[in-house]
Amino acid sequence: MFFVLTCTIGLMVGITLGLIGLGGTIVGMPSLVYGLNLSLDDAVGVTLAGVFVTSLLSITNLIRQDRTLLKPGIIMGFSGLVTAPMGATICQFMPRGLGLILFACLMLTTARIMWMRSKGRAPTLDALKTYFKGHKFLTHLLHSNFPLMLAGFAGGFLSGLLGIGGGILVVPALLTFSELTFRQATTTSMVTIAFFSLSGLIGHLAQGNGVPEEFLLPFISLCVIGMFVGKGLSGYIPEKTLTRVFSLIALLTAISILIKELL
């Protein structure tokens, strides 16, 4: 039974990563905690390992197709390397319930942002440049890589703290502070996610936390299979629909976590 559940969760994580480029750990971490009754530390380790391998395979395809999308992902990824171990250190002393509640709050925020984007109401780089036109310093920052670096710092910290790949923060940041389309942003996010998840996993292991081996291989294997399934499906679904699907998944998952933890 545990084997079947592990494979099912891994498949769902892979499909969401392949389909919308983010949200794998939105499905993965809560499912491992509540479905398999893993501790938060164990769930973080398994999730980070699965997301890292899956995103790494996705990057190999990106290198062959469009290398120009690598730069923003690398900028955010290297920034996150600094802060991911800090998050992993704090995670060691954080109660399971508090970590899950913070995770749910982050998902609620992202769900709202992505839903607004699907309706064309979320902030864009051009809109921000116009708004801050009279402020030379802020305008200069928006033209630089600083916003992406700042988002990378935040994403890396959250990756280590909550066991997330970081895409939940990376994709909205790429859409806001670059001129990438949604599909380009989700593809580029896999580069950053690989950095975040690897750094978070190293920090997780360095703190003496283990990764339950009996879950690892089936989880990773099904993550990879699911990623290719999701990639195939994404070409047939409009970007607006994909954005709204992710927003709804994030919303429902956040609500279910808050109900379990607070009631």
C-alpha positions as CSV (number, residue, x, y, z in Angstrom):
1,M,0.0,0.0,0.0
2,F,2.8,2.4,0.9
3,F,4.5,1.6,-2.4
4,V,1.4,2.4,-4.4
5,L,0.8,5.6,-2.6
6,T,4.5,6.7,-3.0
7,C,4.3,6.0,-6.8
8,T,1.0,7.8,-7.1
9,I,2.3,10.9,-5.3
10,G,5.5,10.9,-7.3
11,L,3.5,10.7,-10.6
12,M,1.3,13.6,-9.5
13,V,4.4,15.7,-8.6
14,G,6.0,15.0,-12.0
15,I,2.9,15.8,-14.0
16,T,2.4,19.2,-12.3
17,L,6.1,20.0,-12.9
18,G,5.9,19.1,-16.5
19,L,2.5,20.6,-17.0
20,I,3.0,24.1,-15.5
21,G,6.6,24.1,-14.5
22,L,5.9,24.6,-10.8
23,G,3.7,23.3,-8.0
24,G,5.3,19.9,-7.7
25,T,5.9,20.3,-4.0
26,I,2.5,21.8,-3.5
27,V,1.2,18.3,-4.3
28,G,4.3,16.4,-3.0
29,M,5.0,17.6,0.5
30,P,1.5,17.7,2.0
31,S,0.7,14.3,0.3
32,L,3.8,12.7,1.9
33,V,3.0,14.1,5.3
34,Y,-0.7,13.3,5.4
35,G,-0.9,10.4,3.0
36,L,2.2,8.4,4.1
37,N,2.4,9.9,7.6
38,L,6.0,11.0,7.1
39,S,7.6,13.5,9.4
40,L,8.1,17.0,7.9
41,D,11.8,16.5,7.8
42,D,11.5,13.2,5.8
43,A,8.9,14.7,3.5
44,V,11.2,17.7,2.8
45,G,14.1,15.4,1.9
46,V,12.1,13.1,-0.4
47,T,10.4,16.0,-2.1
48,L,13.7,18.0,-2.7
49,A,15.4,14.9,-4.1
50,G,12.5,14.1,-6.5
51,V,12.2,17.7,-7.7
52,F,16.0,18.0,-8.2
53,V,16.3,15.0,-10.5
54,T,13.1,15.9,-12.4
55,S,14.2,19.5,-13.0
56,L,17.7,18.5,-14.0
57,L,16.3,16.3,-16.8
58,S,14.1,19.2,-17.9
59,I,17.2,21.4,-18.2
60,T,18.9,19.1,-20.6
61,N,16.0,19.6,-23.0
62,L,16.1,23.4,-22.5
63,I,19.8,23.5,-23.4
64,R,19.1,21.8,-26.7
65,Q,16.1,24.0,-27.5
66,D,16.7,27.6,-26.3
67,R,19.8,28.5,-24.3
68,T,18.7,32.2,-24.0
69,L,16.2,31.1,-21.3
70,L,19.0,29.9,-19.1
71,K,20.3,33.3,-18.0
72,P,17.4,34.5,-15.7
73,G,17.1,31.0,-14.2
74,I,20.9,30.9,-13.4
75,I,20.8,34.4,-11.8
76,M,18.0,33.4,-9.5
77,G,19.5,30.0,-8.9
78,F,22.9,31.2,-7.8
79,S,21.2,33.8,-5.5
80,G,19.2,31.0,-3.9
81,L,22.3,29.0,-3.2
82,V,23.2,31.5,-0.5
83,T,20.0,31.3,1.5
84,A,18.7,27.7,1.0
85,P,21.0,26.3,3.7
86,M,19.8,29.0,6.1
87,G,16.2,27.8,5.5
88,A,17.2,24.2,6.0
89,T,18.9,25.1,9.3
90,I,15.8,26.9,10.6
91,C,13.6,24.0,9.4
92,Q,15.3,21.7,11.9
93,F,14.0,23.7,14.8
94,M,10.5,24.4,13.4
95,P,7.4,22.5,14.5
96,R,5.7,20.6,11.7
97,G,2.5,22.5,12.1
98,L,4.1,25.9,11.8
99,G,6.0,25.0,8.7
100,L,2.8,23.7,7.0
101,I,0.9,26.8,8.0
102,L,3.6,29.0,6.5
103,F,3.5,26.9,3.4
104,A,-0.3,27.3,3.1
105,C,0.0,31.1,3.4
106,L,2.5,31.2,0.7
107,M,0.3,29.1,-1.6
108,L,-2.7,31.4,-0.9
109,T,-0.7,34.4,-2.0
110,T,0.7,32.8,-5.1
111,A,-2.8,31.5,-6.0
112,R,-4.2,35.0,-6.0
113,I,-1.3,36.4,-8.0
114,M,-1.5,33.7,-10.7
115,W,-5.3,34.1,-10.9
116,M,-4.9,37.9,-11.4
117,R,-2.4,37.2,-14.1
118,S,-4.7,34.9,-15.9
119,K,-7.1,37.9,-16.1
120,G,-4.4,40.3,-17.1
121,R,-4.5,42.3,-13.9
122,A,-1.1,41.2,-12.3
123,P,1.8,43.7,-12.4
124,T,4.2,43.4,-15.4
125,L,7.7,44.8,-15.9
126,D,6.4,47.4,-18.4
127,A,3.8,48.6,-15.9
128,L,6.3,48.8,-13.1
129,K,8.7,50.8,-15.3
130,T,5.9,53.2,-16.2
131,Y,4.8,53.6,-12.5
132,F,8.3,54.3,-11.3
133,K,9.3,56.4,-14.3
134,G,10.0,59.5,-12.2
135,H,12.3,57.6,-9.8
136,K,15.7,57.1,-11.5
137,F,17.1,54.8,-8.9
138,L,14.1,52.4,-8.9
139,T,13.9,52.5,-12.7
140,H,17.6,51.6,-12.8
141,L,17.0,48.6,-10.5
142,L,14.1,47.4,-12.6
143,H,16.3,47.4,-15.7
144,S,19.0,45.4,-13.8
145,N,19.1,41.8,-12.5
146,F,18.6,43.0,-8.9
147,P,14.8,42.0,-8.7
148,L,15.6,38.5,-10.0
149,M,18.4,38.2,-7.5
150,L,16.2,39.3,-4.6
151,A,13.5,36.8,-5.7
152,G,16.3,34.2,-5.8
153,F,17.3,35.0,-2.2
154,A,13.7,34.6,-1.0
155,G,13.1,31.5,-3.1
156,G,16.2,29.7,-1.9
157,F,15.4,30.4,1.7
158,L,11.9,29.1,1.3
159,S,13.2,26.0,-0.5
160,G,15.4,25.0,2.4
161,L,12.8,26.0,5.0
162,L,9.7,24.4,3.6
163,G,11.0,21.8,1.2
164,I,9.7,23.4,-1.9
165,G,11.5,23.6,-5.2
166,G,10.9,27.3,-5.3
167,G,8.8,27.5,-8.5
168,I,5.9,28.8,-6.5
169,L,7.8,32.0,-6.1
170,V,10.1,31.8,-9.1
171,V,7.5,31.8,-11.9
172,P,5.5,34.9,-10.6
173,A,8.9,36.7,-10.2
174,L,10.0,35.8,-13.7
175,L,6.6,37.0,-15.1
176,T,6.8,40.3,-13.2
177,F,10.5,41.2,-13.5
178,S,11.2,39.9,-17.0
179,E,9.6,39.9,-20.4
180,L,9.1,36.1,-20.6
181,T,5.8,34.6,-21.5
182,F,4.2,32.1,-19.1
183,R,5.5,29.0,-21.0
184,Q,9.0,30.6,-21.1
185,A,8.8,31.4,-17.4
186,T,7.8,27.9,-16.5
187,T,10.6,26.4,-18.6
188,T,13.2,28.8,-17.1
189,S,12.0,28.1,-13.6
190,M,13.2,24.5,-13.9
191,V,16.8,25.9,-14.0
192,T,16.3,27.8,-10.7
193,I,14.4,24.9,-9.2
194,A,17.3,22.6,-9.8
195,F,19.6,25.0,-7.9
196,F,17.2,25.5,-5.1
197,S,16.3,21.9,-4.6
198,L,19.9,20.7,-4.7
199,S,21.1,23.4,-2.3
200,G,18.2,22.8,0.0
201,L,18.8,19.0,-0.1
202,I,22.5,19.4,0.8
203,G,21.6,21.7,3.7
204,H,18.9,19.2,4.8
205,L,21.4,16.4,4.9
206,A,24.1,18.5,6.4
207,Q,21.9,19.1,9.4
208,G,21.8,15.3,10.1
209,N,18.4,14.7,8.5
210,G,18.0,11.6,6.5
211,V,16.0,10.7,3.4
212,P,13.9,7.4,3.8
213,E,15.4,5.2,1.1
214,E,12.3,3.0,0.8
215,F,10.4,6.0,-0.6
216,L,13.2,7.6,-2.7
217,L,13.6,5.4,-5.8
218,P,9.9,4.8,-6.6
219,F,9.1,8.5,-5.9
220,I,11.9,9.8,-8.2
221,S,11.1,7.3,-10.9
222,L,7.5,8.2,-11.1
223,C,8.4,11.9,-10.9
224,V,10.4,11.6,-14.0
225,I,7.7,9.7,-15.9
226,G,5.1,12.2,-14.8
227,M,7.2,15.1,-16.0
228,F,7.3,13.7,-19.5
229,V,3.5,13.1,-19.4
230,G,2.9,16.7,-18.2
231,K,5.2,18.1,-20.9
232,G,3.2,16.3,-23.5
233,L,-0.1,17.5,-22.2
234,S,0.9,21.1,-21.8
235,G,1.1,21.7,-25.5
236,Y,-2.6,21.1,-25.9
237,I,-3.8,23.4,-23.1
238,P,-4.0,27.2,-23.4
239,E,-1.6,29.2,-21.1
240,K,-4.5,31.0,-19.4
241,T,-6.1,27.6,-18.5
242,L,-2.8,26.3,-17.2
243,T,-2.4,29.4,-15.0
244,R,-5.8,29.0,-13.6
245,V,-5.4,25.3,-13.0
246,F,-2.3,26.0,-10.9
247,S,-4.0,28.8,-9.0
248,L,-6.9,26.5,-8.1
249,I,-4.6,23.6,-7.1
250,A,-2.7,26.0,-4.8
251,L,-5.9,27.4,-3.3
252,L,-7.4,24.0,-2.6
253,T,-4.2,22.6,-1.2
254,A,-3.7,25.6,1.1
255,I,-7.3,25.4,2.4
256,S,-7.0,21.7,3.1
257,I,-3.7,22.2,5.1
258,L,-5.1,25.0,7.1
259,I,-8.2,23.0,8.0
260,K,-6.1,20.0,9.1
261,E,-3.7,22.1,11.2
262,L,-6.0,24.7,12.7
263,L,-9.2,22.8,13.3
